[in-house]
Amino acid sequence: MDPGLLRGLREILGEAGLVERRNQRVPYECDGLAFARQLPELVLLPRNTDETARCMRLLDEAHVPIVARGAGTGLSGGATPVEHGVLIGTSRMRAILEIDERNRFARVQAGVVNVDLSHAVEQLGLFYAPDPSSQKACTLGGNVAENSGGPHCFRHGTTTRHVLGLVIVTPQGEVLDLSKARAEPEGLDLVGFFTGSEGMLGVATELTLRLTQTPPVVETWLALFRELDEACECVSDLIRARAEPSAIEILDQLTIEAVEASVLRAGYPKEAGAVLLLELEGRESEVAAQARILEPLVRARGAFELRRARDPAERTRLWAGRKGAYGAMGRVAPDLYVCDAVVPRRKLRELVRETTAICEARGLKVANVFHAGDGNLHPNISYDRRDKEELARVLDAGDAILKACLAAGGTLSGEHGIGLEKIGAMEWLFTREDLAAMCRAREAWDPECRMNPGKLIPMRACMETRT
Amino acid sequence: MSDPRTLLEREIGAAQVSSLGALPLAEPRDEEQLCALLRLATREHLCVLPLGFGTKLAWRASSVADFALTTRALSGIVEYEPDEGVITARAGTTLAHLRARTAAERHWLTPFVAREERTSLGGAISAGQSGLDRLRFGPLRHHVLGLRVALGDGTVVKSGGRLVKNVTGYDMHRLYTGAHGSLCVVLEASLRLFSAPRRYAWLQVPGEGREWLEAAWRGAIRPLILALGRVENGWELGVLLGGAEEVVAEELALVQHAATLEGEAALTAARTFANTHTPEGACTRLECLPTGLGELLSRARGRCLVLPGVVTAQIEGAPPAAERPQRTLDRRIKQALDPHGVLAEVG
């Protein structure tokens, strides 16, 4: 690192805002995509928009690549550092700046942890709706970068529907203040475009987020099936019947076993081949009307038990089990490859079958826990990353799963993003022209392509744009 | 150099070239012709004003163009699997057609807007037109799942898809939605659909309906449609309740009001309300936070439609001359996606 640049950054951030020593940089070398690693040259931890902007101006002058990182819980390598690059972490941007109860929005710094916002507004009868499984750790800034989802996005929509405004520091270090809560964008929808752009257009430092009213009644239902097939068919039936619960999730037997063997012990019956976890919310009459739709459908599909969570404690336990399922899978093998793909909801059963067959054909152990209502599959493959040959089989299975989902009219990612993980697959879905348009839009923000380079868009597509 | 009309007639035939005021108006019959016209414009350095039925042209400040191009002949549903809850249709398809088709399968199409028989899907998306059902479902841009578009040089590109959840690639469709045709011409769009309720009830209440807005804001009622329209001596509120039988009954009891109309008649009344209060022609959009509603209402003049939530008001009359200067980044994006400047700028 250039000593002059380092001196300048130190002047802005002080010693506490710089992570220089190698052993202290190691925790930043990967995100949840553990097999992709790169040590960052330097880690910067600014405390606010101004520090971020001043640092980014210096990095712009020195043409240094930048990767932004929230909590590093992303699963597609979106926060994997790049060679000779600097990493900007948001871990010192943890302030909730404003809560406007009457107008139902909050302004927060990017490093605020997802669940902390909901806790902060709980007493007001409000919550922040997107709830990724990692919500106890992941940051709201990271959620914006990835347009994160979560079980309750079935009803409430992914992050993008909850972002009212942003303060963005551009790759040139300019501050773009789009923080005002707006109904419709003024000019182009830059906030909407930025959300989900995987940290490639700039760094969002402050977020204006929509808060949702806590529903008066919430019921969690558990439908137990002997077979995973039946649970999948039941979800297609629910969509067909226009049922609108707030969440429709499936856990298969292997996941149930792992959760029940872990500290979470959520109370999922081990004799079930699959569990359908449903949540209904609204006024009492709305919940009752929803329940009347789902009960006969679930029973007709062969559920051997259908019951409501008895009390809030059981409800909390069931959701903790669902959201902690990835961690619980650690009992099966040291590493977990969480595939993320979306398929048409009327084809759930055939695609879940196919993805399972793909893994089994490669001698791999797969567990399914997924957002069934959105058609968002998560085949989770257990492996040991120290076993290179096994890792190769896992990646091969991942590719085959994506190809099967695309062939069925699906797509590459429902909520984890493309990052490094699926960059090669982008050309399976998009034409050269599609990708070139994305490159051009990106270059309007970042002509040098210094923000999170080498992610999402295959390099070849970008090169072609330039020529 | 020949004049634009002659060039257009040579390219697609005189029968498909009419007039929009002083401008020649080309009506390509398919995507191939449309793209050929854009390539022609690129070659001949002509500037194109894309439109559907042209009902929202006055929403944008004056645009300089050599010819207008309508997508209204590009119509029809491309894919509708009722069991999936997604519909894909060509840009020229009217919202009225889409609503009728989806309602038959118990789906609710958002946005619910005025004059849907003269509102094309591509036009609504290009104008970023949210509906009277915005409080319940959110703005239109949240439900555009994917787009196929033609860029200024005639290249066809897509983003998003036909799935309810998707984070694959940049959401280019978020840039295109509400860009008033300045970045691309929309060819085909996929929209997310919602469940249609079993029962509808329409109420039209004189006054500002503060207690109704309050009830809706705190979730005591969840109307499909909630909008204020200006009348001679103030305001009237239009409310379309919808849901299961007992849900609507409960809401009616809560607001202590008998429904004036039910079923299809309720939907017809909602359409009439939308048509009555949505300005035609020049229109300015105002916004405020929910707590600023009173002040916004006091400023409104003429024909006016107000949608609660983060409030938007469509008010009759041209936008003020002192327009917001276009952001540098907007300009850079325009330059990147339409480097030859084929598509007319927004004001």
Boltz contact constraints between the chains, C-beta under 6 A:
constraints:
  - contact:
      token1: [A, 102]
      token2: [B, 291]
      max_distance: 6.0
  - contact:
      token1: [A, 103]
      token2: [B, 289]
      max_distance: 6.0
  - contact:
      token1: [A, 103]
      token2: [B, 290]
      max_distance: 6.0
  - contact:
      token1: [A, 103]
      token2: [B, 291]
      max_distance: 6.0
  - contact:
      token1: [A, 147]
      token2: [B, 167]
      max_distance: 6.0
  - contact:
      token1: [A, 161]
      token2: [B, 142]
      max_distance: 6.0
  - contact:
      token1: [A, 181]
      token2: [B, 310]
      max_distance: 6.0
  - contact:
      token1: [A, 183]
      token2: [B, 287]
      max_distance: 6.0
  - contact:
      token1: [A, 183]
      token2: [B, 310]
      max_distance: 6.0
  - contact:
      token1: [A, 183]
      token2: [B, 312]
      max_distance: 6.0
  - contact:
      token1: [A, 187]
      token2: [B, 327]
      max_distance: 6.0
  - contact:
      token1: [A, 187]
      token2: [B, 330]
      max_distance: 6.0
  - contact:
      token1: [A, 188]
      token2: [B, 175]
      max_distance: 6.0
  - contact:
      token1: [A, 188]
      token2: [B, 179]
      max_distance: 6.0
  - contact:
      token1: [A, 188]
      token2: [B, 330]
      max_distance: 6.0
  - contact:
      token1: [A, 189]
      token2: [B, 174]
      max_distance: 6.0
  - contact:
      token1: [A, 189]
      token2: [B, 178]
      max_distance: 6.0
  - contact:
      token1: [A, 192]
      token2: [B, 174]
      max_distance: 6.0
  - contact:
      token1: [A, 193]
      token2: [B, 174]
      max_distance: 6.0
  - contact:
      token1: [A, 193]
      token2: [B, 175]
      max_distance: 6.0
  - contact:
      token1: [A, 196]
      token2: [B, 167]
      max_distance: 6.0
  - contact:
      token1: [A, 196]
      token2: [B, 171]
      max_distance: 6.0
  - contact:
      token1: [A, 197]
      token2: [B, 170]
      max_distance: 6.0
  - contact:
      token1: [A, 213]
      token2: [B, 219]
      max_distance: 6.0
  - contact:
      token1: [A, 240]
      token2: [B, 83]
      max_distance: 6.0
  - contact:
      token1: [A, 242]
      token2: [B, 106]
      max_distance: 6.0
  - contact:
      token1: [A, 242]
      token2: [B, 195]
      max_distance: 6.0
  - contact:
      token1: [A, 244]
      token2: [B, 195]
      max_distance: 6.0
  - contact:
      token1: [A, 285]
      token2: [B, 246]
      max_distance: 6.0
  - contact:
      token1: [A, 285]
      token2: [B, 247]
      max_distance: 6.0
  - contact:
      token1: [A, 285]
      token2: [B, 250]
      max_distance: 6.0
  - contact:
      token1: [A, 286]
      token2: [B, 247]
      max_distance: 6.0
  - contact:
      token1: [A, 289]
      token2: [B, 244]
      max_distance: 6.0
  - contact:
      token1: [A, 289]
      token2: [B, 247]
      max_distance: 6.0
  - contact:
      token1: [A, 342]
      token2: [B, 163]
      max_distance: 6.0
  - contact:
      token1: [A, 342]
      token2: [B, 165]
      max_distance: 6.0
  - contact:
      token1: [A, 342]
      token2: [B, 166]
      max_distance: 6.0
  - contact:
      token1: [A, 344]
      token2: [B, 84]
      max_distance: 6.0
  - contact:
      token1: [A, 345]
      token2: [B, 84]
      max_distance: 6.0
  - contact:
      token1: [A, 346]
      token2: [B, 83]
      max_distance: 6.0
  - contact:
      token1: [A, 346]
      token2: [B, 84]
      max_distance: 6.0
  - contact:
      token1: [A, 374]
      token2: [B, 164]
      max_distance: 6.0
  - contact:
      token1: [A, 374]
      token2: [B, 165]
      max_distance: 6.0
  - contact:
      token1: [A, 376]
      token2: [B, 165]
      max_distance: 6.0
  - contact:
      token1: [A, 411]
      token2: [B, 161]
      max_distance: 6.0
  - contact:
      token1: [A, 411]
      token2: [B, 163]
      max_distance: 6.0
  - contact:
      token1: [A, 411]
      token2: [B, 166]
      max_distance: 6.0
  - contact:
      token1: [A, 411]
      token2: [B, 168]
      max_distance: 6.0
  - contact:
      token1: [A, 412]
      token2: [B, 168]
      max_distance: 6.0
  - contact:
      token1: [A, 413]
      token2: [B, 167]
      max_distance: 6.0
  - contact:
      token1: [A, 413]
      token2: [B, 168]
      max_distance: 6.0
  - contact:
      token1: [A, 414]
      token2: [B, 165]
      max_distance: 6.0
  - contact:
      token1: [A, 415]
      token2: [B, 167]
      max_distance: 6.0
  - contact:
      token1: [A, 417]
      token2: [B, 167]
      max_distance: 6.0
  - contact:
      token1: [A, 433]
      token2: [B, 155]
      max_distance: 6.0
  - contact:
      token1: [A, 433]
      token2: [B, 157]
      max_distance: 6.0
  - contact:
      token1: [A, 434]
      token2: [B, 157]
      max_distance: 6.0
  - contact:
      token1: [A, 434]
      token2: [B, 158]
      max_distance: 6.0
  - contact:
      token1: [A, 437]
      token2: [B, 157]
      max_distance: 6.0
  - contact:
      token1: [A, 438]
      token2: [B, 169]
      max_distance: 6.0
  - contact:
      token1: [A, 438]
      token2: [B, 170]
      max_distance: 6.0
  - contact:
      token1: [A, 440]
      token2: [B, 336]
      max_distance: 6.0
  - contact:
      token1: [A, 440]
      token2: [B, 337]
      max_distance: 6.0
  - contact:
      token1: [A, 444]
      token2: [B, 332]
      max_distance: 6.0
  - contact:
      token1: [A, 444]
      token2: [B, 333]
      max_distance: 6.0
  - contact:
      token1: [A, 444]
      token2: [B, 336]
      max_distance: 6.0
